[in-house]
Amino acid sequence: MGCNTQNVKLGACFVKYDGVDLGLTKGGVEVEVSTETYPVTVDQYGETTVNEIIQKREVKVSVPLAETTLENLIRIMPGATLTDTGTKNVWTIDEATPQNTTDYTVTIDGTAYTMTSGGAADEDEILAALADEINLSGQAPVEAVHTLGASLVLTAKVSGVAIDVSVSGGTLAAVETTPEVVGVKRVDVSDAVNTDLLAIAKELILHPKALPFTDKSEDFIVPLAATAGALSFSYKHNEERTFPVEFMGYIDCSQNPAILFKFGDSDA
């Protein structure tokens, strides 16, 4: 019997919801796919099952969040609003003279994100590729946004935190356009009665930590996932405080056939 021990997988994963990394976890992320069937019987064969038909399938993802930030609370609690008097650090990056087959690098808080321009490089190609490198990592402390014909804008995910940005390659230049301002924050949570969870559902991605961010071959993807916002946590001197969050997956009818979840590279 043939076998391949490299197919035995271990390890933690990164959790990205609506394009934002939810940070560290504690206790392991768990995926549960359940399927219910209806056993078909007929009089002539008594209670013996002559056929079986799938009636229901569900996917649930349990994520014990260890980074108990107010920003995470907003993402996992429908009906919550954030009051923040601080300001997020913003950087703007441009390339005045695009160069062919050149390495361009943006370094954010000591981590480098690099792309290599093609044979007919233009500014949009360079900035868009850098934005993808930063966002696909899931670990950058910024959200990178580039629109056609515009600059690459890096906005800190958390207000009041200074982001160190440097660039290299060609005439790539970075300018701090908005300095950080430390403020005060508060999250207000309503009862959220009558909230339509499908209407606020977003894409949930689990990416194995052992793989580079560009390798999406083992990603677990729920195109439409939402959480009702149930929380349970305790304050103990000898235990990390976590937010156990349960995401429910919903059918994505915009795809044909309709999809509940995917496993592997979504670009395939």
GROMACS elastic network, one bead per residue, 0.5 to 0.9 nm:
[ bonds ]
;  ai    aj funct       b0    kb
    3     6     6  0.89735   500
    3     7     6  0.85600   500
    4     7     6  0.57807   500
    4     8     6  0.79256   500
    5     8     6  0.55440   500
    5     9     6  0.88327   500
    6     9     6  0.72890   500
   10   208     6  0.88057   500
   10   210     6  0.85061   500
   11   208     6  0.70292   500
   11   209     6  0.68598   500
   11   210     6  0.69277   500
   12    25     6  0.87192   500
   12    28     6  0.68303   500
   12    29     6  0.75346   500
   12   207     6  0.86181   500
   12   208     6  0.61233   500
   12   209     6  0.57333   500
   12   210     6  0.78161   500
   13    25     6  0.87321   500
   13    28     6  0.84332   500
   13    29     6  0.74121   500
   13   206     6  0.60388   500
   13   207     6  0.51989   500
   13   210     6  0.79408   500
   14    21     6  0.72112   500
   14    22     6  0.78638   500
   14    23     6  0.72596   500
   14    24     6  0.76400   500
   14    25     6  0.83718   500
   14   138     6  0.77738   500
   14   139     6  0.88408   500
   14   205     6  0.80589   500
   14   206     6  0.57156   500
   14   207     6  0.51355   500
   14   208     6  0.62882   500
   14   209     6  0.61104   500
   15    20     6  0.83471   500
   15    21     6  0.58079   500
   15    22     6  0.57821   500
   15    23     6  0.70664   500
   15    24     6  0.84265   500
   15    25     6  0.86344   500
   15    29     6  0.85940   500
   15    63     6  0.81182   500
   15   138     6  0.84177   500
   15   204     6  0.73349   500
   15   205     6  0.58902   500
   15   207     6  0.65977   500
   15   208     6  0.89998   500
   16    19     6  0.57539   500
   16    20     6  0.51831   500
   16    22     6  0.58403   500
   16    23     6  0.83000   500
   16   138     6  0.69645   500
   16   203     6  0.81368   500
   16   204     6  0.58409   500
   16   205     6  0.51126   500
   16   206     6  0.65225   500
   16   207     6  0.80314   500
   17    20     6  0.52627   500
   17    21     6  0.64067   500
   17    22     6  0.68564   500
   17    75     6  0.83294   500
   17   202     6  0.67574   500
   17   203     6  0.58797   500
   17   205     6  0.64579   500
   17   206     6  0.89372   500
   17   225     6  0.85513   500
   18    21     6  0.84690   500
   18   201     6  0.87356   500
   18   202     6  0.52836   500
   18   203     6  0.52631   500
   18   204     6  0.65327   500
   18   205     6  0.85966   500
   19   135     6  0.77832   500
   19   136     6  0.86050   500
   19   138     6  0.78636   500
   19   202     6  0.88138   500
   19   203     6  0.75429   500
   19   204     6  0.81009   500
   19   205     6  0.84588   500
   20    23     6  0.88581   500
   20   135     6  0.84277   500
   20   138     6  0.68107   500
   20   139     6  0.88760   500
   20   143     6  0.82224   500
   20   157     6  0.89267   500
   21    24     6  0.89167   500
   21   137     6  0.89954   500
   21   138     6  0.52168   500
   21   139     6  0.65514   500
   21   140     6  0.86638   500
   22    25     6  0.84958   500
   22    65     6  0.74042   500
   22    67     6  0.78104   500
   22    72     6  0.66186   500
   22    75     6  0.87590   500
   22   138     6  0.88016   500
   23    65     6  0.72340   500
   23    66     6  0.74817   500
   23    67     6  0.61410   500
   23    72     6  0.86775   500
   23   138     6  0.88313   500
   23   139     6  0.78682   500
   24    64     6  0.86896   500
   24    65     6  0.62658   500
   24    66     6  0.54074   500
   24    67     6  0.58705   500
   25    28     6  0.67778   500
   25    29     6  0.74783   500
   25    63     6  0.70400   500
   25    64     6  0.54260   500
   25    67     6  0.72753   500
   25   242     6  0.78934   500
   25   243     6  0.89687   500
   26    29     6  0.81881   500
   26    63     6  0.84712   500
   26    64     6  0.56961   500
   26    65     6  0.64634   500
   26    66     6  0.56220   500
   26   240     6  0.80589   500
   26   242     6  0.71100   500
   27    63     6  0.85650   500
   27    64     6  0.64362   500
   27    65     6  0.89187   500
   28    62     6  0.85111   500
   28    63     6  0.72711   500
   28    64     6  0.69698   500
   29    61     6  0.71913   500
   29    62     6  0.57228   500
   29    64     6  0.66791   500
   29   206     6  0.87619   500
   30    60     6  0.82115   500
   30    61     6  0.56854   500
   30    62     6  0.51134   500
   30    63     6  0.68034   500
   31    59     6  0.72380   500
   31    60     6  0.58687   500
   31    62     6  0.64645   500
   31    63     6  0.89508   500
   32    58     6  0.80133   500
   32    59     6  0.56778   500
   32    60     6  0.51531   500
   32    61     6  0.63245   500
   32    62     6  0.82465   500
   33    57     6  0.71622   500
   33    58     6  0.56643   500
   33    60     6  0.64964   500
   33    61     6  0.87703   500
   34    56     6  0.80750   500
   34    57     6  0.55949   500
   34    58     6  0.52974   500
   34    59     6  0.65176   500
   34    60     6  0.85174   500
   35    54     6  0.71442   500
   35    55     6  0.76852   500
   35    56     6  0.56163   500
   35    58     6  0.65632   500
   36    53     6  0.86600   500
   36    54     6  0.60467   500
   36    55     6  0.56761   500
   36    57     6  0.63368   500
   36    58     6  0.88738   500
   37    52     6  0.63496   500
   37    53     6  0.53384   500
   37    55     6  0.50439   500
   37    56     6  0.67993   500
   37    57     6  0.89384   500
   38    51     6  0.85359   500
   38    52     6  0.55937   500
   38    53     6  0.51771   500
   38    54     6  0.63003   500
   38    55     6  0.62777   500
   39    48     6  0.89155   500
   39    49     6  0.57660   500
   39    50     6  0.75560   500
   39    51     6  0.60968   500
   39    53     6  0.65379   500
   39    54     6  0.88657   500
   40    47     6  0.89072   500
   40    48     6  0.84280   500
   40    49     6  0.55643   500
   40    50     6  0.57670   500
   40    52     6  0.55371   500
   40    53     6  0.74681   500
   41    44     6  0.86356   500
   41    45     6  0.71441   500
   41    46     6  0.69719   500
   41    47     6  0.60173   500
   41    48     6  0.61934   500
   41    49     6  0.51203   500
   41    50     6  0.56743   500
   41    51     6  0.72345   500
   41    52     6  0.88818   500
   42    45     6  0.57542   500
   42    46     6  0.63041   500
   42    47     6  0.74805   500
   42    48     6  0.79851   500
   42    49     6  0.81123   500
   42    50     6  0.75067   500
   43    46     6  0.51584   500
   43    47     6  0.78707   500
   45    48     6  0.57193   500
   45    49     6  0.80832   500
   45    50     6  0.79834   500
   46    49     6  0.84609   500
   47    50     6  0.89255   500
   49    52     6  0.72118   500
   54    57     6  0.77892   500
   57   260     6  0.85220   500
   58   248     6  0.78117   500
   58   249     6  0.69147   500
   58   250     6  0.79478   500
   58   260     6  0.79092   500
   59   222     6  0.83637   500
   59   247     6  0.84294   500
   59   248     6  0.61967   500
   59   249     6  0.53719   500
   59   250     6  0.80366   500
   59   260     6  0.75185   500
   59   261     6  0.76425   500
   60   225     6  0.87765   500
   60   246     6  0.67131   500
   60   247     6  0.56092   500
   60   249     6  0.61934   500
   61   245     6  0.81938   500
   61   246     6  0.56770   500
   61   247     6  0.50663   500
   61   248     6  0.66456   500
   61   249     6  0.80982   500
   62   244     6  0.69460   500
   62   245     6  0.56983   500
   62   247     6  0.63069   500
   62   248     6  0.89107   500
   63   243     6  0.79615   500
   63   244     6  0.57277   500
   63   245     6  0.50719   500
   63   246     6  0.62426   500
   63   247     6  0.78515   500
   64   242     6  0.59649   500
   64   243     6  0.54716   500
   64   245     6  0.59518   500
   64   246     6  0.85162   500
   65    68     6  0.68425   500
   65    72     6  0.86315   500
   65   241     6  0.87369   500
   65   242     6  0.53303   500
   65   244     6  0.60150   500
   65   245     6  0.71232   500
   66    69     6  0.89487   500
   66   240     6  0.72553   500
   66   241     6  0.65513   500
   66   243     6  0.65078   500
   66   244     6  0.86321   500
   67    72     6  0.76287   500
   67   241     6  0.84604   500
   67   242     6  0.71981   500
   67   243     6  0.80793   500
   68    71     6  0.84293   500
   68    72     6  0.66701   500
   68    73     6  0.72287   500
   68   241     6  0.74621   500
   68   242     6  0.65649   500
   68   243     6  0.66646   500
   69    72     6  0.52660   500
   69    73     6  0.63797   500
   69    74     6  0.88880   500
   70    74     6  0.63505   500
   70    75     6  0.88508   500
   70    82     6  0.78308   500
   70   185     6  0.78266   500
   70   186     6  0.74736   500
   70   187     6  0.66311   500
   71    74     6  0.53279   500
   71    75     6  0.66661   500
   71    82     6  0.79870   500
   71   157     6  0.84767   500
   71   158     6  0.74825   500
   71   187     6  0.87573   500
   72    75     6  0.51289   500
   72    76     6  0.63998   500
   72    77     6  0.85997   500
   73    76     6  0.53444   500
   73    77     6  0.58928   500
   73    80     6  0.79406   500
   73   187     6  0.78464   500
   73   229     6  0.88589   500
   73   243     6  0.86268   500
   74    77     6  0.54734   500
   74    78     6  0.74707   500
   74    79     6  0.84419   500
   74    80     6  0.56824   500
   74    81     6  0.66091   500
   74    82     6  0.68801   500
   74   187     6  0.72743   500
   74   189     6  0.88057   500
   75    78     6  0.75960   500
   75    80     6  0.84101   500
   76    80     6  0.87367   500
   76   226     6  0.80739   500
   76   227     6  0.62327   500
   76   228     6  0.77581   500
   76   229     6  0.57127   500
   76   230     6  0.87283   500
   76   245     6  0.73306   500
   76   247     6  0.89450   500
   77    80     6  0.57340   500
   77   189     6  0.76147   500
   77   227     6  0.72731   500
   77   228     6  0.68282   500
   77   230     6  0.77106   500
   77   231     6  0.88120   500
   78    81     6  0.88183   500
   78   189     6  0.80365   500
   78   190     6  0.82581   500
   78   191     6  0.87319   500
   78   192     6  0.64325   500
   78   195     6  0.75597   500
   78   197     6  0.81684   500
   78   200     6  0.83936   500
   78   226     6  0.89715   500
   78   227     6  0.76690   500
   78   228     6  0.65561   500
   78   229     6  0.61152   500
   79   188     6  0.83580   500
   79   189     6  0.58720   500
   79   190     6  0.52803   500
   79   191     6  0.68390   500
   79   193     6  0.85496   500
   79   195     6  0.77843   500
   79   229     6  0.89167   500
   80   187     6  0.64954   500
   80   188     6  0.55191   500
   80   190     6  0.61716   500
   80   191     6  0.89243   500
   80   192     6  0.82064   500
   81   186     6  0.83224   500
   81   187     6  0.55921   500
   81   188     6  0.53234   500
   81   189     6  0.65572   500
   81   190     6  0.84612   500
   82   185     6  0.70592   500
   82   186     6  0.58376   500
   82   188     6  0.65340   500
   82   189     6  0.89874   500
   83   184     6  0.80038   500
   83   185     6  0.54524   500
   83   186     6  0.51658   500
   83   187     6  0.62854   500
   83   188     6  0.79443   500
   84    87     6  0.80439   500
   84   159     6  0.80267   500
   84   183     6  0.65968   500
   84   184     6  0.58298   500
   84   186     6  0.66990   500
   84   187     6  0.87831   500
   85   159     6  0.87591   500
   85   181     6  0.84181   500
   85   182     6  0.77449   500
   85   184     6  0.55237   500
   85   185     6  0.66172   500
   86   159     6  0.55932   500
   86   160     6  0.57178   500
   86   180     6  0.74854   500
   86   181     6  0.50841   500
   86   184     6  0.64477   500
   86   185     6  0.77967   500
   87   158     6  0.85718   500
   87   159     6  0.50539   500
   87   160     6  0.58044   500
   87   161     6  0.86378   500
   87   178     6  0.80571   500
   87   179     6  0.74770   500
   87   180     6  0.52390   500
   87   182     6  0.67291   500
   87   183     6  0.73063   500
   88   155     6  0.66143   500
   88   156     6  0.55169   500
   88   157     6  0.72973   500
   88   158     6  0.62893   500
   88   160     6  0.59028   500
   88   161     6  0.70422   500
   88   162     6  0.82337   500
   88   178     6  0.73301   500
   88   179     6  0.71488   500
   88   180     6  0.51128   500
   88   181     6  0.69008   500
   88   182     6  0.86881   500
   89   142     6  0.89295   500
   89   154     6  0.82485   500
   89   155     6  0.59912   500
   89   156     6  0.53112   500
   89   157     6  0.86159   500
   89   158     6  0.83209   500
   89   159     6  0.68542   500
   89   160     6  0.71914   500
   89   161     6  0.67697   500
   89   162     6  0.60335   500
   89   163     6  0.65752   500
   89   176     6  0.77596   500
   89   177     6  0.79679   500
   89   178     6  0.54478   500
   89   181     6  0.77724   500
   90   142     6  0.87235   500
   90   153     6  0.70413   500
   90   154     6  0.55971   500
   90   156     6  0.63562   500
   90   163     6  0.82419   500
   90   175     6  0.87083   500
   90   176     6  0.60471   500
   90   177     6  0.56421   500
   90   179     6  0.66009   500
   90   180     6  0.77367   500
   91   152     6  0.82919   500
   91   153     6  0.58340   500
   91   154     6  0.50689   500
   91   155     6  0.66085   500
   91   156     6  0.87099   500
   91   163     6  0.86165   500
   91   165     6  0.76660   500
   91   174     6  0.65971   500
   91   175     6  0.55741   500
   91   177     6  0.54282   500
   91   178     6  0.69111   500
   91   179     6  0.86239   500
   92   151     6  0.63247   500
   92   152     6  0.57488   500
   92   154     6  0.63345   500
   92   155     6  0.88656   500
   92   173     6  0.82849   500
   92   174     6  0.56447   500
   92   175     6  0.52939   500
   92   176     6  0.63506   500
   92   177     6  0.64333   500
   93   127     6  0.79397   500
   93   151     6  0.58132   500
   93   152     6  0.50248   500
   93   153     6  0.63867   500
   93   154     6  0.79962   500
   93   167     6  0.84779   500
   93   172     6  0.70528   500
   93   173     6  0.55993   500
   93   175     6  0.64687   500
   93   176     6  0.88864   500
   94   123     6  0.76437   500
   94   127     6  0.75004   500
   94   150     6  0.83508   500
   94   151     6  0.54682   500
   94   152     6  0.65525   500
   94   171     6  0.82493   500
   94   172     6  0.57966   500
   94   173     6  0.55263   500
   94   174     6  0.67041   500
   94   175     6  0.87373   500
   95    98     6  0.61463   500
   95   122     6  0.87346   500
   95   123     6  0.58343   500
   95   124     6  0.89063   500
   95   126     6  0.79943   500
   95   127     6  0.78505   500
   95   151     6  0.84433   500
   95   170     6  0.74820   500
   95   171     6  0.56289   500
   95   173     6  0.63862   500
   96   123     6  0.75001   500
   96   170     6  0.85053   500
   96   171     6  0.59706   500
   96   172     6  0.69545   500
   96   173     6  0.82174   500
   97   122     6  0.82661   500
   97   123     6  0.77272   500
   97   170     6  0.70104   500
   97   171     6  0.60224   500
   97   172     6  0.81586   500
   98   102     6  0.87974   500
   98   117     6  0.84231   500
   98   120     6  0.89284   500
   98   121     6  0.59482   500
   98   122     6  0.53959   500
   98   123     6  0.57413   500
   98   126     6  0.78458   500
   98   170     6  0.66942   500
   98   171     6  0.74218   500
   98   172     6  0.84512   500
   99   102     6  0.60776   500
   99   117     6  0.71886   500
   99   118     6  0.85537   500
   99   119     6  0.85262   500
   99   120     6  0.81448   500
   99   121     6  0.60527   500
   99   122     6  0.76540   500
   99   123     6  0.89775   500
   99   169     6  0.87248   500
   99   170     6  0.62089   500
   99   171     6  0.85907   500
  100   116     6  0.83828   500
  100   117     6  0.55604   500
  100   118     6  0.55302   500
  100   119     6  0.50105   500
  100   120     6  0.59716   500
  100   121     6  0.51713   500
  100   122     6  0.83788   500
  101   116     6  0.59222   500
  101   118     6  0.50988   500
  101   119     6  0.59083   500
  101   120     6  0.84484   500
  101   121     6  0.77163   500
  102   115     6  0.82422   500
  102   116     6  0.53416   500
  102   117     6  0.53157   500
  102   118     6  0.77637   500
  102   121     6  0.89528   500
  102   169     6  0.67824   500
  102   170     6  0.71863   500
  103   114     6  0.66722   500
  103   115     6  0.58180   500
  103   117     6  0.65759   500
  103   168     6  0.81326   500
  103   169     6  0.57885   500
  103   170     6  0.80742   500
  104   113     6  0.82983   500
  104   114     6  0.55364   500
  104   115     6  0.54275   500
  104   116     6  0.61109   500
  104   117     6  0.75060   500
  104   126     6  0.75897   500
  104   130     6  0.79543   500
  104   167     6  0.76185   500
  104   168     6  0.58947   500
  104   170     6  0.71208   500
  104   172     6  0.75484   500
  105   112     6  0.63556   500
  105   113     6  0.54729   500
  105   115     6  0.66294   500
  105   116     6  0.87845   500
  105   130     6  0.76984   500
  105   166     6  0.83275   500
  105   167     6  0.55811   500
  105   168     6  0.52516   500
  105   169     6  0.63849   500
  105   172     6  0.85865   500
  106   111     6  0.82782   500
  106   112     6  0.57752   500
  106   113     6  0.52525   500
  106   114     6  0.65140   500
  106   130     6  0.74449   500
  106   134     6  0.85810   500
  106   165     6  0.70422   500
  106   166     6  0.59329   500
  106   168     6  0.67290   500
  106   172     6  0.89531   500
  106   174     6  0.88713   500
  107   110     6  0.58383   500
  107   111     6  0.52708   500
  107   113     6  0.60794   500
  107   114     6  0.85116   500
  107   164     6  0.79354   500
  107   165     6  0.56616   500
  107   166     6  0.51925   500
  107   167     6  0.60805   500
  107   168     6  0.84607   500
  108   111     6  0.52717   500
  108   112     6  0.64662   500
  108   113     6  0.79509   500
  108   140     6  0.73259   500
  108   141     6  0.78842   500
  108   142     6  0.84635   500
  108   163     6  0.69287   500
  108   164     6  0.56657   500
  108   166     6  0.67871   500
  108   167     6  0.88754   500
  109   112     6  0.85061   500
  109   140     6  0.85456   500
  109   141     6  0.81995   500
  109   163     6  0.63410   500
  109   165     6  0.65622   500
  109   166     6  0.87538   500
  110   164     6  0.77829   500
  110   165     6  0.83476   500
  110   166     6  0.89538   500
  111   140     6  0.81721   500
  112   134     6  0.89348   500
  113   130     6  0.68776   500
  113   133     6  0.59547   500
  113   134     6  0.61827   500
  113   137     6  0.88109   500
  114   129     6  0.85741   500
  114   130     6  0.65942   500
  114   133     6  0.69912   500
  114   134     6  0.87799   500
  115   126     6  0.72688   500
  115   129     6  0.63469   500
  115   130     6  0.60882   500
  115   133     6  0.75014   500
  116   126     6  0.78699   500
  116   129     6  0.86679   500
  117   120     6  0.79001   500
  117   121     6  0.56458   500
  117   122     6  0.82349   500
  117   125     6  0.74453   500
  117   126     6  0.62207   500
  117   129     6  0.87611   500
  118   121     6  0.52708   500
  118   122     6  0.87143   500
  118   125     6  0.85062   500
  118   126     6  0.88766   500
  121   124     6  0.84633   500
  121   125     6  0.65160   500
  121   126     6  0.71886   500
  122   125     6  0.54366   500
  122   126     6  0.65146   500
  122   127     6  0.88632   500
  123   126     6  0.52282   500
  123   127     6  0.61124   500
  123   128     6  0.83642   500
  123   149     6  0.80263   500
  123   150     6  0.89658   500
  123   151     6  0.88420   500
  124   127     6  0.52728   500
  124   128     6  0.57585   500
  124   129     6  0.82811   500
  124   146     6  0.81733   500
  124   147     6  0.80935   500
  124   148     6  0.61810   500
  124   149     6  0.64013   500
  124   150     6  0.77319   500
  124   151     6  0.84237   500
  124   152     6  0.89731   500
  125   128     6  0.53896   500
  125   129     6  0.61045   500
  125   130     6  0.86218   500
  126   129     6  0.53520   500
  126   130     6  0.62611   500
  126   131     6  0.87176   500
  127   130     6  0.50992   500
  127   131     6  0.61641   500
  127   132     6  0.87053   500
  127   146     6  0.67320   500
  127   150     6  0.89826   500
  127   151     6  0.73961   500
  127   152     6  0.58201   500
  128   131     6  0.50587   500
  128   132     6  0.63420   500
  128   133     6  0.87924   500
  128   145     6  0.82073   500
  128   146     6  0.58727   500
  128   147     6  0.78062   500
  128   148     6  0.83313   500
  128   152     6  0.75286   500
  129   132     6  0.50745   500
  129   133     6  0.62873   500
  129   134     6  0.87345   500
  130   133     6  0.50592   500
  130   134     6  0.62632   500
  130   135     6  0.86158   500
  130   144     6  0.84544   500
  130   152     6  0.83605   500
  131   134     6  0.52298   500
  131   135     6  0.60791   500
  131   136     6  0.83526   500
  131   143     6  0.85018   500
  131   144     6  0.52124   500
  131   145     6  0.63333   500
  131   146     6  0.66246   500
  131   152     6  0.71156   500
  131   153     6  0.86442   500
  131   154     6  0.86591   500
  132   135     6  0.51824   500
  132   136     6  0.56692   500
  132   137     6  0.83284   500
  132   144     6  0.78832   500
  132   145     6  0.89606   500
  133   136     6  0.54010   500
  133   137     6  0.63309   500
  133   213     6  0.86801   500
  133   214     6  0.82953   500
  134   137     6  0.55632   500
  134   138     6  0.74218   500
  134   139     6  0.80807   500
  134   140     6  0.62371   500
  134   142     6  0.81165   500
  134   143     6  0.78470   500
  134   144     6  0.66182   500
  135   138     6  0.56835   500
  135   139     6  0.78873   500
  135   140     6  0.70247   500
  135   142     6  0.81924   500
  135   143     6  0.66279   500
  135   144     6  0.62910   500
  135   145     6  0.88449   500
  136   139     6  0.82589   500
  136   140     6  0.88852   500
  136   213     6  0.61325   500
  136   214     6  0.70612   500
  137   140     6  0.65595   500
  137   212     6  0.82750   500
  137   213     6  0.52932   500
  137   214     6  0.77852   500
  138   141     6  0.87087   500
  138   213     6  0.77343   500
  139   142     6  0.85408   500
  140   143     6  0.75083   500
  140   157     6  0.88386   500
  141   155     6  0.84324   500
  141   156     6  0.59118   500
  141   157     6  0.58063   500
  141   158     6  0.77993   500
  141   163     6  0.76495   500
  142   154     6  0.57903   500
  142   155     6  0.51214   500
  142   157     6  0.50924   500
  142   158     6  0.82008   500
  142   163     6  0.80938   500
  143   153     6  0.80394   500
  143   154     6  0.56369   500
  143   155     6  0.52629   500
  143   156     6  0.63900   500
  143   157     6  0.63588   500
  144   152     6  0.68334   500
  144   153     6  0.57133   500
  144   155     6  0.66185   500
  144   156     6  0.89641   500
  145   151     6  0.84183   500
  145   152     6  0.58225   500
  145   153     6  0.52582   500
  145   154     6  0.65809   500
  145   155     6  0.82704   500
  146   149     6  0.85189   500
  146   150     6  0.65870   500
  146   151     6  0.61785   500
  146   153     6  0.63774   500
  146   154     6  0.89828   500
  147   150     6  0.54491   500
  147   151     6  0.72396   500
  147   152     6  0.75781   500
  148   151     6  0.83592   500
  150   153     6  0.88914   500
  155   158     6  0.86620   500
  155   163     6  0.89105   500
  156   159     6  0.67195   500
  156   160     6  0.88024   500
  156   161     6  0.73523   500
  156   162     6  0.79642   500
  156   163     6  0.68644   500
  156   180     6  0.87131   500
  157   161     6  0.87443   500
  158   161     6  0.63039   500
  159   162     6  0.84721   500
  159   180     6  0.65853   500
  159   181     6  0.70064   500
  159   182     6  0.68027   500
  159   183     6  0.77484   500
  160   179     6  0.86339   500
  160   183     6  0.65546   500
  161   180     6  0.59594   500
  161   181     6  0.76340   500
  161   182     6  0.73151   500
  162   179     6  0.74689   500
  162   180     6  0.57726   500
  162   181     6  0.86514   500
  163   180     6  0.84631   500
  165   174     6  0.73701   500
  165   175     6  0.87898   500
  165   176     6  0.85166   500
  166   173     6  0.82489   500
  166   174     6  0.67234   500
  167   172     6  0.63507   500
  167   173     6  0.63986   500
  167   174     6  0.65576   500
  168   171     6  0.77153   500
  168   172     6  0.61469   500
  168   173     6  0.78313   500
  169   172     6  0.59254   500
  170   173     6  0.89652   500
  176   179     6  0.67284   500
  189   192     6  0.80633   500
  190   193     6  0.82904   500
  192   195     6  0.55801   500
  195   198     6  0.89813   500
  195   199     6  0.84178   500
  195   200     6  0.86785   500
  196   199     6  0.53948   500
  196   200     6  0.69101   500
  196   201     6  0.89285   500
  197   200     6  0.52885   500
  197   201     6  0.59907   500
  197   225     6  0.85582   500
  197   226     6  0.60982   500
  197   227     6  0.74682   500
  197   228     6  0.71957   500
  198   202     6  0.85781   500
  198   224     6  0.74742   500
  198   225     6  0.77443   500
  198   226     6  0.70419   500
  198   250     6  0.70392   500
  199   202     6  0.88248   500
  200   224     6  0.87592   500
  200   225     6  0.84999   500
  200   226     6  0.69012   500
  201   223     6  0.84503   500
  201   224     6  0.51019   500
  201   227     6  0.81085   500
  201   249     6  0.83865   500
  201   250     6  0.80532   500
  202   222     6  0.83871   500
  202   223     6  0.66525   500
  202   225     6  0.53023   500
  202   226     6  0.65217   500
  203   221     6  0.71960   500
  203   222     6  0.57778   500
  203   224     6  0.51048   500
  203   225     6  0.59567   500
  203   226     6  0.86122   500
  204   220     6  0.82111   500
  204   221     6  0.57783   500
  204   222     6  0.51134   500
  204   223     6  0.63782   500
  204   224     6  0.71270   500
  204   225     6  0.61065   500
  204   226     6  0.85764   500
  204   247     6  0.85311   500
  204   249     6  0.88073   500
  205   219     6  0.66487   500
  205   220     6  0.57432   500
  205   222     6  0.65111   500
  205   223     6  0.82933   500
  206   218     6  0.86475   500
  206   219     6  0.56570   500
  206   220     6  0.50667   500
  206   221     6  0.64932   500
  206   222     6  0.88395   500
  207   210     6  0.87020   500
  207   211     6  0.77500   500
  207   213     6  0.77693   500
  207   216     6  0.72296   500
  207   218     6  0.69338   500
  207   220     6  0.67592   500
  207   221     6  0.87870   500
  208   211     6  0.57742   500
  208   212     6  0.85079   500
  208   213     6  0.87712   500
  208   216     6  0.87528   500
  208   218     6  0.69688   500
  208   219     6  0.69537   500
  208   220     6  0.89114   500
  209   212     6  0.75197   500
  209   213     6  0.83902   500
  211   214     6  0.80838   500
  211   215     6  0.61742   500
  211   216     6  0.79551   500
  211   217     6  0.88476   500
  211   218     6  0.83964   500
  212   215     6  0.54234   500
  212   216     6  0.81612   500
  213   216     6  0.68902   500
  215   218     6  0.77880   500
  215   219     6  0.85405   500
  215   265     6  0.79755   500
  216   219     6  0.52501   500
  216   220     6  0.89150   500
  216   264     6  0.61583   500
  216   266     6  0.76691   500
  216   267     6  0.88317   500
  217   263     6  0.78893   500
  217   266     6  0.85337   500
  218   263     6  0.63985   500
  218   265     6  0.69729   500
  219   262     6  0.80222   500
  219   263     6  0.57120   500
  219   265     6  0.63952   500
  219   266     6  0.81370   500
  220   261     6  0.74688   500
  220   262     6  0.59436   500
  220   264     6  0.64303   500
  220   265     6  0.86944   500
  221   224     6  0.89176   500
  221   260     6  0.89799   500
  221   261     6  0.56240   500
  221   263     6  0.61548   500
  221   264     6  0.79020   500
  221   265     6  0.89581   500
  221   266     6  0.78661   500
  222   225     6  0.60489   500
  222   248     6  0.89198   500
  222   249     6  0.61571   500
  222   250     6  0.80599   500
  222   252     6  0.89725   500
  222   259     6  0.85136   500
  222   260     6  0.65238   500
  222   262     6  0.63960   500
  222   263     6  0.88798   500
  223   249     6  0.77224   500
  223   250     6  0.79498   500
  223   251     6  0.81218   500
  223   252     6  0.65531   500
  223   259     6  0.76627   500
  223   260     6  0.71555   500
  223   261     6  0.64221   500
  223   262     6  0.79327   500
  224   248     6  0.84136   500
  224   249     6  0.57462   500
  224   250     6  0.54345   500
  224   251     6  0.69156   500
  224   252     6  0.62533   500
  224   260     6  0.77542   500
  224   261     6  0.83757   500
  225   247     6  0.59475   500
  225   248     6  0.54339   500
  225   250     6  0.61023   500
  226   229     6  0.87950   500
  226   246     6  0.83464   500
  226   247     6  0.52670   500
  226   248     6  0.55748   500
  226   249     6  0.67401   500
  226   250     6  0.81529   500
  227   230     6  0.77829   500
  227   245     6  0.71429   500
  227   246     6  0.59147   500
  227   248     6  0.61617   500
  227   249     6  0.89605   500
  228   245     6  0.88504   500
  228   246     6  0.79058   500
  228   247     6  0.77992   500
  228   248     6  0.84652   500
  229   245     6  0.72413   500
  229   246     6  0.80382   500
  230   244     6  0.82421   500
  230   245     6  0.70004   500
  230   246     6  0.78595   500
  231   243     6  0.62026   500
  231   244     6  0.63126   500
  231   245     6  0.67789   500
  232   242     6  0.81904   500
  232   243     6  0.65611   500
  232   244     6  0.65677   500
  232   245     6  0.87626   500
  233   241     6  0.62809   500
  233   242     6  0.60119   500
  233   243     6  0.61295   500
  233   244     6  0.75928   500
  234   239     6  0.87001   500
  234   240     6  0.87488   500
  234   241     6  0.62427   500
  234   242     6  0.79738   500
  235   239     6  0.78601   500
  235   240     6  0.81807   500
  235   241     6  0.63969   500
  236   239     6  0.54748   500
  236   240     6  0.74392   500
  236   241     6  0.75222   500
  237   240     6  0.81886   500
  249   260     6  0.65777   500
  249   261     6  0.75441   500
  250   259     6  0.84790   500
  250   260     6  0.60503   500
  250   261     6  0.86060   500
  251   254     6  0.89054   500
  251   258     6  0.62843   500
  251   259     6  0.55974   500
  251   261     6  0.81318   500
  252   255     6  0.62153   500
  252   256     6  0.89282   500
  252   257     6  0.89155   500
  252   258     6  0.54214   500
  252   259     6  0.51624   500
  252   260     6  0.62517   500
  252   261     6  0.86788   500
  253   256     6  0.71534   500
  253   257     6  0.75716   500
  253   259     6  0.68865   500
  253   260     6  0.89728   500
  254   257     6  0.84775   500
  254   258     6  0.67507   500
  254   259     6  0.85042   500
  255   259     6  0.64826   500
  256   259     6  0.76070   500
  259   262     6  0.75063   500
  262   265     6  0.84177   500
  262   266     6  0.74247   500
  263   266     6  0.78783   500
  264   267     6  0.88168   500
  264   268     6  0.81208   500
  265   268     6  0.55829   500
